[in-house]
Amino acid sequence: MRRGVVVAAVLAALMAALGTTDASASGDAHTRHEHGYPLPDRHATPGKVAHHAPPRKFCRSGYSSRHRSVSDSMRRRVFEEYGIAYSKHGHFEIDHLIPLELGGANGIKNLWPERGRIPNAKDGLENELHNRVCQGQLSARHARRAIARDWVKAMKHYGTTSYVYVTSGHHHGGGGSGGGGAGHGSYPRSWFTNCTAVNRHWPHGIGKKHAHDHTTGTPVTTFKHSSHLYRHAMSINSGLDGDKDGIACERA
């Protein structure tokens, strides 16, 4: 009888230990902070991509709004996962770690309670990564991995933007493994009226992918490298590239 009690106690202890190491168990997940920004629990929210969500689909206008589907029961489950009372849900956003703009899924492995204002810094990073993928400058695989592993580090590396590039009509072409093609972007014309407007969004200018600054001084190399964006800018105002070196409004 005593042996049975001991065995039961050992089994109970093992189950309790396993429960504390399983980050997906209810209430075990915790957000962490890096440079003042919140990040999700790595085990509970590793990030997940939706099935059949290549760039040719998520680069299309309206993709995110059409595919955003998080039920009330799923929202409650996310808060339960992180041990947060649902009565406090007004202080949080249910965030997609890998955003819908990169083909992220609506499932529990990709959702976490992000505290803070809306829109926030992560939203700006999501826009930047989406734009790079959809313009063929970065593969979807690399963008997803960067934001899922540590979105704060990704933000420091890639930066943020409030502008979202989308394609209209059929999307063609590709860039890198899983990357998107250039497509036809709906850029605001007001962003290209003069160099002051351009530099407000791209401080060092916009140039063709392999362009070199023609100058007698130190050449500018930190301009936005995008042949598609350069062509778009020039189609609106050909005077933006005064020295015809393939870089519009270059500035150190």
VOTIMI-397136 format. One record per residue (C-alpha): x, y, z; residue number from 0. Coordinates in steps of 0.02 Angstrom, whole numbers, m for minus. Layout:
<r c1="X" c2="Y" c3="Z" nr="NUM"/>
...
end
This chain:
<r c1="0" c2="0" c3="0" nr="0"/>
<r c1="140" c2="118" c3="47" nr="1"/>
<r c1="230" c2="78" c3="m116" nr="2"/>
<r c1="74" c2="125" c3="m214" nr="3"/>
<r c1="64" c2="292" c3="m126" nr="4"/>
<r c1="247" c2="327" c3="m165" nr="5"/>
<r c1="224" c2="283" c3="m349" nr="6"/>
<r c1="71" c2="394" c3="m361" nr="7"/>
<r c1="165" c2="537" c3="m282" nr="8"/>
<r c1="310" c2="516" c3="m403" nr="9"/>
<r c1="192" c2="514" c3="m552" nr="10"/>
<r c1="104" c2="670" c3="m489" nr="11"/>
<r c1="270" c2="759" c3="m470" nr="12"/>
<r c1="322" c2="710" c3="m646" nr="13"/>
<r c1="158" c2="773" c3="m719" nr="14"/>
<r c1="176" c2="937" c3="m626" nr="15"/>
<r c1="354" c2="957" c3="m689" nr="16"/>
<r c1="302" c2="921" c3="m867" nr="17"/>
<r c1="162" c2="1046" c3="m851" nr="18"/>
<r c1="279" c2="1186" c3="m800" nr="19"/>
<r c1="394" c2="1157" c3="m948" nr="20"/>
<r c1="255" c2="1152" c3="m1077" nr="21"/>
<r c1="235" c2="1332" c3="m1132" nr="22"/>
<r c1="77" c2="1291" c3="m1229" nr="23"/>
<r c1="m17" c2="1237" c3="m1072" nr="24"/>
<r c1="m149" c2="1360" c3="m1013" nr="25"/>
<r c1="m76" c2="1508" c3="m921" nr="26"/>
<r c1="106" c2="1457" c3="m940" nr="27"/>
<r c1="152" c2="1577" c3="m1081" nr="28"/>
<r c1="226" c2="1747" c3="m1041" nr="29"/>
<r c1="272" c2="1898" c3="m1145" nr="30"/>
<r c1="447" c2="1968" c3="m1127" nr="31"/>
<r c1="521" c2="2138" c3="m1167" nr="32"/>
<r c1="669" c2="2195" c3="m1270" nr="33"/>
<r c1="719" c2="2379" c3="m1273" nr="34"/>
<r c1="547" c2="2419" c3="m1203" nr="35"/>
<r c1="451" c2="2322" c3="m1337" nr="36"/>
<r c1="345" c2="2167" c3="m1299" nr="37"/>
<r c1="383" c2="1999" c3="m1379" nr="38"/>
<r c1="281" c2="1839" c3="m1371" nr="39"/>
<r c1="327" c2="1677" c3="m1285" nr="40"/>
<r c1="442" c2="1582" c3="m1403" nr="41"/>
<r c1="364" c2="1412" c3="m1364" nr="42"/>
<r c1="181" c2="1459" c3="m1357" nr="43"/>
<r c1="190" c2="1576" c3="m1508" nr="44"/>
<r c1="326" c2="1518" c3="m1628" nr="45"/>
<r c1="234" c2="1589" c3="m1779" nr="46"/>
<r c1="142" c2="1494" c3="m1915" nr="47"/>
<r c1="108" c2="1522" c3="m2099" nr="48"/>
<r c1="m62" c2="1493" c3="m2178" nr="49"/>
<r c1="m81" c2="1357" c3="m2308" nr="50"/>
<r c1="m69" c2="1416" c3="m2488" nr="51"/>
<r c1="m14" c2="1595" c3="m2447" nr="52"/>
<r c1="125" c2="1639" c3="m2571" nr="53"/>
<r c1="172" c2="1820" c3="m2613" nr="54"/>
<r c1="66" c2="1817" c3="m2771" nr="55"/>
<r c1="m83" c2="1808" c3="m2654" nr="56"/>
<r c1="m38" c2="1912" c3="m2501" nr="57"/>
<r c1="35" c2="2053" c3="m2607" nr="58"/>
<r c1="m137" c2="2082" c3="m2684" nr="59"/>
<r c1="m243" c2="2226" c3="m2623" nr="60"/>
<r c1="m368" c2="2175" c3="m2489" nr="61"/>
<r c1="m286" c2="2009" c3="m2445" nr="62"/>
<r c1="m268" c2="2044" c3="m2258" nr="63"/>
<r c1="m447" c2="2103" c3="m2233" nr="64"/>
<r c1="m515" c2="1953" c3="m2328" nr="65"/>
<r c1="m413" c2="1826" c3="m2229" nr="66"/>
<r c1="m421" c2="1901" c3="m2054" nr="67"/>
<r c1="m526" c2="1778" c3="m1955" nr="68"/>
<r c1="m502" c2="1767" c3="m1766" nr="69"/>
<r c1="m658" c2="1710" c3="m1674" nr="70"/>
<r c1="m706" c2="1766" c3="m1500" nr="71"/>
<r c1="m670" c2="1592" c3="m1434" nr="72"/>
<r c1="m495" c2="1599" c3="m1511" nr="73"/>
<r c1="m464" c2="1769" c3="m1432" nr="74"/>
<r c1="m514" c2="1700" c3="m1263" nr="75"/>
<r c1="m400" c2="1552" c3="m1288" nr="76"/>
<r c1="m252" c2="1667" c3="m1324" nr="77"/>
<r c1="m280" c2="1763" c3="m1163" nr="78"/>
<r c1="m299" c2="1601" c3="m1067" nr="79"/>
<r c1="m137" c2="1538" c3="m1143" nr="80"/>
<r c1="m46" c2="1690" c3="m1075" nr="81"/>
<r c1="m133" c2="1688" c3="m906" nr="82"/>
<r c1="m219" c2="1856" c3="m934" nr="83"/>
<r c1="m397" c2="1885" c3="m877" nr="84"/>
<r c1="m509" c2="1916" c3="m1027" nr="85"/>
<r c1="m586" c2="2064" c3="m936" nr="86"/>
<r c1="m422" c2="2155" c3="m977" nr="87"/>
<r c1="m432" c2="2122" c3="m1163" nr="88"/>
<r c1="m462" c2="2306" c3="m1200" nr="89"/>
<r c1="m280" c2="2342" c3="m1157" nr="90"/>
<r c1="m214" c2="2219" c3="m1286" nr="91"/>
<r c1="m216" c2="2182" c3="m1471" nr="92"/>
<r c1="m224" c2="2002" c3="m1530" nr="93"/>
<r c1="m74" c2="2012" c3="m1644" nr="94"/>
<r c1="m22" c2="1895" c3="m1784" nr="95"/>
<r c1="164" c2="1864" c3="m1751" nr="96"/>
<r c1="191" c2="1824" c3="m1935" nr="97"/>
<r c1="71" c2="1954" c3="m2005" nr="98"/>
<r c1="m66" c2="1919" c3="m2129" nr="99"/>
<r c1="30" c2="2035" c3="m2245" nr="100"/>
<r c1="163" c2="1898" c3="m2255" nr="101"/>
<r c1="42" c2="1753" c3="m2263" nr="102"/>
<r c1="30" c2="1722" c3="m2075" nr="103"/>
<r c1="m102" c2="1604" c3="m2006" nr="104"/>
<r c1="m250" c2="1641" c3="m1893" nr="105"/>
<r c1="m208" c2="1494" c3="m1778" nr="106"/>
<r c1="m157" c2="1489" c3="m1594" nr="107"/>
<r c1="28" c2="1463" c3="m1636" nr="108"/>
<r c1="32" c2="1631" c3="m1724" nr="109"/>
<r c1="m72" c2="1737" c3="m1605" nr="110"/>
<r c1="m21" c2="1828" c3="m1447" nr="111"/>
<r c1="m86" c2="1971" c3="m1337" nr="112"/>
<r c1="17" c2="2124" c3="m1382" nr="113"/>
<r c1="0" c2="2267" c3="m1259" nr="114"/>
<r c1="18" c2="2447" c3="m1314" nr="115"/>
<r c1="m48" c2="2576" c3="m1434" nr="116"/>
<r c1="m118" c2="2540" c3="m1606" nr="117"/>
<r c1="m38" c2="2562" c3="m1731" nr="118"/>
<r c1="131" c2="2520" c3="m1655" nr="119"/>
<r c1="312" c2="2491" c3="m1705" nr="120"/>
<r c1="282" c2="2311" c3="m1755" nr="121"/>
<r c1="149" c2="2367" c3="m1878" nr="122"/>
<r c1="278" c2="2477" c3="m1964" nr="123"/>
<r c1="398" c2="2331" c3="m1976" nr="124"/>
<r c1="262" c2="2221" c3="m2050" nr="125"/>
<r c1="233" c2="2352" c3="m2185" nr="126"/>
<r c1="419" c2="2363" c3="m2224" nr="127"/>
<r c1="443" c2="2174" c3="m2238" nr="128"/>
<r c1="285" c2="2158" c3="m2342" nr="129"/>
<r c1="345" c2="2294" c3="m2460" nr="130"/>
<r c1="517" c2="2214" c3="m2481" nr="131"/>
<r c1="445" c2="2042" c3="m2516" nr="132"/>
<r c1="314" c2="2107" c3="m2636" nr="133"/>
<r c1="445" c2="2210" c3="m2731" nr="134"/>
<r c1="560" c2="2059" c3="m2749" nr="135"/>
<r c1="694" c2="2126" c3="m2630" nr="136"/>
<r c1="675" c2="1993" c3="m2495" nr="137"/>
<r c1="609" c2="1815" c3="m2493" nr="138"/>
<r c1="451" c2="1778" c3="m2396" nr="139"/>
<r c1="544" c2="1641" c3="m2302" nr="140"/>
<r c1="676" c2="1761" c3="m2237" nr="141"/>
<r c1="549" c2="1895" c3="m2192" nr="142"/>
<r c1="440" c2="1773" c3="m2096" nr="143"/>
<r c1="587" c2="1698" c3="m2004" nr="144"/>
<r c1="655" c2="1869" c3="m1954" nr="145"/>
<r c1="492" c2="1932" c3="m1879" nr="146"/>
<r c1="451" c2="1766" c3="m1794" nr="147"/>
<r c1="622" c2="1746" c3="m1712" nr="148"/>
<r c1="634" c2="1923" c3="m1642" nr="149"/>
<r c1="532" c2="2062" c3="m1717" nr="150"/>
<r c1="626" c2="2196" c3="m1619" nr="151"/>
<r c1="793" c2="2143" c3="m1694" nr="152"/>
<r c1="710" c2="2134" c3="m1864" nr="153"/>
<r c1="645" c2="2311" c3="m1841" nr="154"/>
<r c1="820" c2="2374" c3="m1798" nr="155"/>
<r c1="886" c2="2292" c3="m1957" nr="156"/>
<r c1="748" c2="2326" c3="m2084" nr="157"/>
<r c1="664" c2="2481" c3="m2015" nr="158"/>
<r c1="481" c2="2530" c3="m2025" nr="159"/>
<r c1="362" c2="2621" c3="m2141" nr="160"/>
<r c1="182" c2="2679" c3="m2139" nr="161"/>
<r c1="161" c2="2643" c3="m2324" nr="162"/>
<r c1="96" c2="2476" c3="m2386" nr="163"/>
<r c1="137" c2="2418" c3="m2562" nr="164"/>
<r c1="2" c2="2315" c3="m2647" nr="165"/>
<r c1="m24" c2="2247" c3="m2821" nr="166"/>
<r c1="m178" c2="2263" c3="m2927" nr="167"/>
<r c1="m233" c2="2136" c3="m3055" nr="168"/>
<r c1="m129" c2="1979" c3="m3084" nr="169"/>
<r c1="37" c2="1963" c3="m2996" nr="170"/>
<r c1="184" c2="1898" c3="m3096" nr="171"/>
<r c1="368" c2="1869" c3="m3069" nr="172"/>
<r c1="466" c2="1817" c3="m2917" nr="173"/>
<r c1="615" c2="1861" c3="m2811" nr="174"/>
<r c1="716" c2="1737" c3="m2710" nr="175"/>
<r c1="645" c2="1582" c3="m2630" nr="176"/>
<r c1="464" c2="1625" c3="m2598" nr="177"/>
<r c1="488" c2="1808" c3="m2644" nr="178"/>
<r c1="364" c2="1913" c3="m2738" nr="179"/>
<r c1="381" c2="2005" c3="m2902" nr="180"/>
<r c1="370" c2="2190" c3="m2930" nr="181"/>
<r c1="191" c2="2199" c3="m2991" nr="182"/>
<r c1="104" c2="2367" c3="m3015" nr="183"/>
<r c1="106" c2="2470" c3="m2855" nr="184"/>
<r c1="m20" c2="2602" c3="m2803" nr="185"/>
<r c1="104" c2="2731" c3="m2739" nr="186"/>
<r c1="36" c2="2904" c3="m2692" nr="187"/>
<r c1="86" c2="3030" c3="m2826" nr="188"/>
<r c1="110" c2="3164" c3="m2693" nr="189"/>
<r c1="263" c2="3069" c3="m2630" nr="190"/>
<r c1="356" c2="3109" c3="m2792" nr="191"/>
<r c1="311" c2="3289" c3="m2829" nr="192"/>
<r c1="488" c2="3348" c3="m2786" nr="193"/>
<r c1="644" c2="3290" c3="m2692" nr="194"/>
<r c1="581" c2="3364" c3="m2529" nr="195"/>
<r c1="431" c2="3247" c3="m2538" nr="196"/>
<r c1="539" c2="3098" c3="m2590" nr="197"/>
<r c1="666" c2="3125" c3="m2451" nr="198"/>
<r c1="527" c2="3135" c3="m2324" nr="199"/>
<r c1="496" c2="2950" c3="m2354" nr="200"/>
<r c1="668" c2="2896" c3="m2418" nr="201"/>
<r c1="797" c2="3011" c3="m2336" nr="202"/>
<r c1="940" c2="2956" c3="m2449" nr="203"/>
<r c1="844" c2="2944" c3="m2612" nr="204"/>
<r c1="783" c2="2805" c3="m2726" nr="205"/>
<r c1="890" c2="2716" c3="m2855" nr="206"/>
<r c1="900" c2="2571" c3="m2974" nr="207"/>
<r c1="961" c2="2410" c3="m2896" nr="208"/>
<r c1="1141" c2="2424" c3="m2959" nr="209"/>
<r c1="1153" c2="2613" c3="m2980" nr="210"/>
<r c1="1307" c2="2713" c3="m2926" nr="211"/>
<r c1="1304" c2="2893" c3="m2870" nr="212"/>
<r c1="1393" c2="3009" c3="m2994" nr="213"/>
<r c1="1481" c2="3134" c3="m2883" nr="214"/>
<r c1="1654" c2="3208" c3="m2856" nr="215"/>
<r c1="1631" c2="3188" c3="m2669" nr="216"/>
<r c1="1583" c2="3038" c3="m2564" nr="217"/>
<r c1="1451" c2="2937" c3="m2659" nr="218"/>
<r c1="1285" c2="2902" c3="m2576" nr="219"/>
<r c1="1260" c2="2714" c3="m2555" nr="220"/>
<r c1="1119" c2="2712" c3="m2428" nr="221"/>
<r c1="980" c2="2757" c3="m2549" nr="222"/>
<r c1="828" c2="2643" c3="m2570" nr="223"/>
<r c1="882" c2="2511" c3="m2697" nr="224"/>
<r c1="726" c2="2475" c3="m2799" nr="225"/>
<r c1="722" c2="2482" c3="m2988" nr="226"/>
<r c1="533" c2="2472" c3="m2988" nr="227"/>
<r c1="513" c2="2616" c3="m2865" nr="228"/>
<r c1="640" c2="2721" c3="m2962" nr="229"/>
<r c1="545" c2="2694" c3="m3125" nr="230"/>
<r c1="382" c2="2739" c3="m3039" nr="231"/>
<r c1="457" c2="2899" c3="m2969" nr="232"/>
<r c1="528" c2="2948" c3="m3138" nr="233"/>
<r c1="362" c2="2915" c3="m3224" nr="234"/>
<r c1="285" c2="3048" c3="m3113" nr="235"/>
<r c1="429" c2="3173" c3="m3113" nr="236"/>
<r c1="578" c2="3141" c3="m3228" nr="237"/>
<r c1="670" c2="3288" c3="m3151" nr="238"/>
<r c1="701" c2="3193" c3="m2988" nr="239"/>
<r c1="861" c2="3118" c3="m3061" nr="240"/>
<r c1="949" c2="3276" c3="m3117" nr="241"/>
<r c1="1119" c2="3197" c3="m3156" nr="242"/>
<r c1="1044" c2="3043" c3="m3239" nr="243"/>
<r c1="1143" c2="2920" c3="m3134" nr="244"/>
<r c1="997" c2="2806" c3="m3096" nr="245"/>
<r c1="968" c2="2880" c3="m2923" nr="246"/>
<r c1="829" c2="3004" c3="m2886" nr="247"/>
<r c1="852" c2="3135" c3="m2749" nr="248"/>
<r c1="1011" c2="3058" c3="m2676" nr="249"/>
<r c1="1063" c2="3140" c3="m2514" nr="250"/>
<r c1="1194" c2="3092" c3="m2385" nr="251"/>
end
